[in-house]
């Protein structure tokens, strides 16, 4: 899965991981900016219609 692969690359290259969420619309914590959910891409809308989880990563290179 791309999410897990990206996490491994972040770790391998010692990048700073700021947020990692496996289902952004069920997430209740305060580690992400609430505005992240305000804009949805075309594909995000498609996957949400299929009840798929939307993953979110934020990191610094």
Buried (B, 14 or more C-beta within 10 A) or exposed (E): EEBEEBBEEBEEEEEEEEBBBEEBEEBEEEEBEEEBBEEEEEEBEEBEEEEEBBBBBBBEE
